[in-house]
Amino acid sequence: MTESRLVNYSIIFMGVALLGVVLQTFQVVMRPFAIAILLVFIFTPLAEYSKRKGVPVWLTFLALFLVAGGLLSLVSSFITTDNFDLAGAIPRYQEKISQGSGPVLEMMSRFGFGLESISADDIGKLAASGARAGLGAIRTMFSETLLALILLMFILQSRSGLFGAVESKHGADAVARLEETFKKIQSDIIAYFSTKALMSLGTALLTLVVLLLFGAKFIAISALLIFLLNFIPIVGSFIAVLVVAVLYIVTFGLSGNVGWLLLALMAVQILFGNILEPKLAGKRLNMSPIVILISLYVWGWIWGVVGMFLSVPLTIMILIVVRHIRSREKPADVAAQV
């Protein structure tokens, strides 16, 4: 019995590893499809409401597509606000970061942090490459979301056909189980995205107030970055605070205000991420921090920054399907033992 379990676990592990390689290799195709699958669970209530009101589904999603395009245009205007072109400003701010990080590295070396091998130019190059990677990820996420909206319309149109095929082959009980699993995934994903969006919006707005009090520039783009990066679990809030602090340093230089700004930004993140969000979400998602961290690493390895954004909802969907399969297997195991 033990050997057979070991063989089964080995096969499962190899299958998961192979699936990860396939997803990574064909990520250009698979990422929009995965986003579309997640959007199915989010927008199915909207499609059902449209049908009840006699509005064609394609017309509803055409309007949704136009709204999404308008939001992307709004984001583009934020990125270029106050003549701040992120892509064009990267080389200029790389030089400023290199100049400003010199005294910081020297001070940290005096305190024995062992950073002699790191130069100011290395810090500037690292910041520039990180900014380019972030911009690339945001562009990819937005463009693939628009493609996913097109796929979403076709998936929703074929949903009834899928349930009909399952019923004709496996019976009404199978359809009932499938609908139960679908509704569970739908409720958990909607709960996650609604809670996360609300907390990210609150964090961004309060951060905007903090930046106004400190007289910072580029407040709109900083608030937008805070909102987006908070969707990355665990490390997203840390990266958001670091990015905003770096923008402040390259604008005003290194001073005592930077420390107070960091404390204020960290307080905002703790308020929303560690106090309010757990109270709102509760234990509904039933995911431990270790599972979230592992999912963040795995999906980040497979799909990069986009995978980090999608790590929690994709893991929620997989865990619900696995629990559904295991619940179906247990009665069969009991019957076999009898």
C-alpha positions in Angstrom: 0.0 0.0 0.0 2.8 2.4 0.9 4.7 1.6 -2.3 1.6 2.3 -4.4 1.1 5.6 -2.7 4.7 6.5 -3.3 4.3 5.7 -7.0 1.1 7.7 -7.2 2.7 10.7 -5.5 5.7 10.5 -7.8 3.4 10.4 -10.8 1.4 13.4 -9.5 4.7 15.4 -8.8 6.0 14.7 -12.3 2.7 15.6 -13.8 2.6 18.9 -11.9 6.2 19.7 -12.9 5.4 18.9 -16.5 2.3 21.1 -16.4 4.3 24.0 -15.0 6.9 23.7 -17.8 4.1 23.6 -20.4 2.4 26.7 -18.8 5.7 28.5 -18.8 6.5 27.6 -22.4 3.1 28.6 -23.8 2.6 31.5 -21.4 1.7 34.0 -24.2 -1.4 31.9 -24.9 -2.1 30.5 -21.5 -2.0 33.7 -19.5 -5.0 35.4 -21.3 -6.9 32.1 -21.2 -6.3 31.9 -17.4 -7.4 35.5 -16.9 -10.5 34.8 -19.0 -11.4 31.8 -16.8 -11.1 33.9 -13.7 -13.2 36.6 -15.3 -15.9 34.0 -16.1 -16.4 33.5 -12.3 -16.5 37.2 -11.8 -18.8 38.3 -14.6 -21.2 35.3 -14.8 -23.6 37.1 -12.4 -23.6 40.0 -14.8 -24.2 37.8 -17.8 -27.1 36.1 -16.0 -28.6 39.5 -15.1 -28.4 40.6 -18.7 -30.2 37.5 -19.9 -33.0 38.1 -17.3 -33.4 41.7 -18.6 -33.4 40.5 -22.2 -30.1 42.2 -23.1 -27.8 40.2 -25.4 -24.6 39.0 -23.6 -22.4 40.2 -26.5 -23.8 43.7 -26.1 -23.1 43.7 -22.4 -19.5 42.7 -22.9 -19.0 45.1 -25.7 -19.9 47.8 -23.3 -17.6 46.2 -20.7 -14.8 46.2 -23.3 -15.3 49.9 -24.0 -15.2 50.7 -20.3 -12.0 48.7 -19.9 -10.4 50.6 -22.8 -11.5 53.9 -21.2 -9.9 52.8 -17.9 -6.6 52.0 -19.7 -6.6 55.4 -21.3 -7.1 56.9 -17.9 -4.2 54.9 -16.5 -2.0 56.1 -19.5 -2.9 59.7 -18.6 -1.9 59.1 -15.0 1.5 57.7 -16.1 2.2 60.8 -18.2 0.7 63.3 -15.8 2.8 66.4 -15.0 4.9 65.6 -18.0 6.2 62.5 -16.2 6.9 59.9 -18.9 8.0 56.8 -17.0 9.7 55.1 -19.8 11.5 58.2 -20.9 12.4 59.2 -17.3 14.1 55.9 -16.4 17.6 56.7 -17.7 17.5 60.2 -16.1 16.4 58.8 -12.7 18.9 56.0 -12.9 21.6 58.6 -12.7 19.9 60.4 -9.8 19.5 57.1 -7.9 23.2 56.3 -8.5 24.2 59.7 -7.1 21.9 59.5 -4.1 22.7 55.9 -3.1 26.4 56.6 -2.8 26.2 58.3 0.7 23.7 55.6 1.8 26.1 52.8 0.9 29.0 54.5 2.5 27.0 55.0 5.8 25.8 51.4 5.8 29.4 50.1 5.2 30.5 52.1 8.3 28.0 50.3 10.4 29.4 46.9 9.2 26.7 45.8 6.7 29.4 44.5 4.3 28.2 46.3 1.2 31.7 47.2 -0.1 31.2 45.1 -3.2 28.1 47.0 -4.2 28.6 50.3 -6.1 26.2 53.2 -6.5 26.0 52.4 -10.3 24.8 48.9 -9.5 22.0 50.4 -7.4 21.0 52.7 -10.3 21.1 49.9 -12.8 19.0 47.6 -10.5 16.4 50.3 -10.0 16.2 51.0 -13.8 15.9 47.3 -14.7 13.2 46.9 -12.0 11.3 49.9 -13.3 11.4 48.6 -16.9 10.3 45.2 -15.7 7.4 46.7 -13.8 6.3 48.8 -16.7 6.5 45.8 -19.0 4.4 43.7 -16.6 1.7 46.4 -16.4 1.5 46.7 -20.1 1.3 43.0 -20.5 -1.3 42.6 -17.8 -3.5 45.3 -19.4 -3.2 44.0 -23.0 -3.8 40.4 -22.0 -6.8 41.5 -19.9 -8.3 43.1 -23.0 -7.7 39.8 -25.0 -9.2 37.9 -22.1 -12.4 40.0 -22.3 -12.8 38.8 -25.9 -12.2 35.2 -24.9 -14.6 35.7 -22.0 -17.5 36.5 -24.3 -17.1 33.2 -26.2 -16.6 31.1 -23.0 -19.8 32.4 -21.5 -21.7 31.8 -24.7 -20.5 28.1 -24.7 -21.1 27.6 -20.9 -24.6 26.3 -21.3 -23.4 23.8 -24.0 -20.8 22.5 -21.6 -23.4 21.8 -18.9 -25.6 20.1 -21.5 -22.8 17.9 -22.7 -22.0 16.9 -19.1 -25.7 16.1 -18.4 -26.1 14.0 -21.5 -22.9 11.9 -20.7 -22.9 11.7 -16.9 -26.5 12.6 -15.8 -28.1 15.4 -13.8 -26.2 14.5 -10.6 -22.9 15.3 -12.3 -24.3 18.7 -13.5 -25.4 19.5 -10.0 -22.0 18.7 -8.6 -20.3 20.8 -11.3 -22.6 23.7 -10.6 -21.9 23.4 -6.9 -18.1 23.6 -7.5 -18.6 26.4 -10.0 -20.6 28.5 -7.4 -18.0 27.8 -4.7 -15.2 29.0 -6.9 -17.3 32.0 -8.0 -18.1 33.1 -4.4 -14.5 32.7 -3.2 -13.0 34.5 -6.1 -15.5 37.4 -6.0 -14.9 37.7 -2.2 -11.1 37.8 -2.8 -11.2 40.4 -5.6 -13.8 42.6 -3.9 -11.9 42.6 -0.6 -8.5 43.1 -2.2 -9.8 45.9 -4.5 -11.4 47.7 -1.5 -8.3 47.4 0.6 -6.0 48.4 -2.3 -8.2 51.4 -3.0 -8.2 52.5 0.7 -4.5 52.0 0.9 -3.9 54.1 -2.3 -6.2 56.9 -1.2 -4.6 57.2 2.3 -1.2 57.0 0.7 -2.2 59.8 -1.5 -3.1 61.9 1.6 0.3 61.1 3.2 2.2 62.1 0.0 0.2 65.4 -0.1 1.2 66.1 3.5 4.9 65.5 2.6 4.6 67.7 -0.5 5.7 64.8 -2.8 5.4 64.9 -6.6 4.0 62.2 -8.9 1.2 61.5 -6.4 -1.2 60.1 -9.0 1.3 57.5 -10.4 2.4 56.6 -6.8 -1.2 56.0 -5.8 -1.8 53.9 -8.9 1.3 51.8 -8.2 0.2 51.3 -4.6 -3.2 50.1 -5.8 -1.8 47.7 -8.4 1.1 46.3 -6.3 -1.1 45.5 -3.3 -2.7 42.8 -5.4 0.6 40.9 -5.2 0.4 39.0 -1.8 3.0 39.4 0.9 5.7 41.1 -1.1 3.5 43.6 -3.0 3.1 46.0 -0.2 6.8 46.0 0.6 7.7 46.7 -3.1 5.0 49.5 -3.2 6.5 51.3 -0.2 10.0 50.9 -1.6 9.0 52.3 -5.0 7.2 55.3 -3.5 10.2 56.0 -1.2 12.6 55.8 -4.1 10.5 58.3 -6.1 10.6 60.7 -3.2 14.3 60.3 -2.7 15.2 61.0 -6.4 12.9 64.0 -6.3 14.0 65.7 -3.0 17.2 63.9 -2.1 18.0 61.9 1.0 16.8 63.7 4.2 15.2 63.0 7.6 11.7 63.3 5.9 12.4 60.0 4.1 12.4 58.1 7.4 9.1 59.7 8.5 7.6 59.0 5.1 8.6 55.3 5.3 7.0 55.1 8.8 3.8 56.7 7.6 3.6 54.4 4.5 4.3 51.3 6.6 1.6 52.3 9.0 -0.9 52.6 6.2 0.1 49.2 4.8 -0.2 47.6 8.3 -3.6 49.3 8.9 -5.2 47.9 5.7 -3.2 44.8 5.1 -2.8 43.4 8.6 -5.8 44.7 10.5 -8.7 45.6 8.2 -8.2 43.0 5.4 -8.1 39.9 7.8 -11.3 41.2 9.5 -13.2 41.6 6.3 -12.0 38.4 4.6 -12.0 36.4 7.8 -11.3 32.7 7.3 -13.5 32.4 4.3 -10.6 31.7 1.8 -9.1 29.1 4.2 -5.5 29.6 2.9 -2.5 29.7 5.2 0.3 32.2 4.7 2.6 29.3 3.7 0.3 28.2 0.9 0.0 31.8 -0.3 3.8 32.1 -0.2 4.3 28.9 -2.1 1.7 29.8 -4.7 3.3 33.2 -5.1 6.7 31.6 -5.8 5.3 28.9 -8.1 3.1 31.2 -10.2 5.8 33.9 -10.3 8.3 31.3 -11.7 5.7 30.2 -14.3 4.3 33.5 -15.5 6.5 36.2 -13.9 4.9 39.3 -12.4 1.6 38.5 -14.0 1.6 35.2 -12.3 2.2 36.9 -8.9 -0.9 39.0 -9.5 -2.9 35.9 -10.3 -1.4 33.5 -7.8 -4.0 33.6 -5.1 -7.2 33.4 -7.3 -5.7 30.6 -9.4 -4.7 28.7 -6.2 -8.2 29.2 -4.8 -9.7 27.7 -7.9 -7.3 24.7 -7.9 -7.8 24.0 -4.1 -11.6 24.0 -4.5 -11.4 21.6 -7.5 -9.0 19.3 -5.6 -11.3 19.3 -2.5 -14.3 18.5 -4.7 -12.5 15.5 -6.2 -11.3 14.2 -2.9 -14.9 14.5 -1.4 -16.1 12.4 -4.3 -13.4 9.8 -3.8 -13.9 9.2 -0.1 -17.3 7.5 -0.4 -15.9 5.3 -3.1 -13.0 4.3 -0.8 -15.4 3.5 2.0 -17.5 1.3 -0.3 -14.4 -0.5 -1.5 -13.3 -1.3 2.0 -16.8 -2.6 2.9 
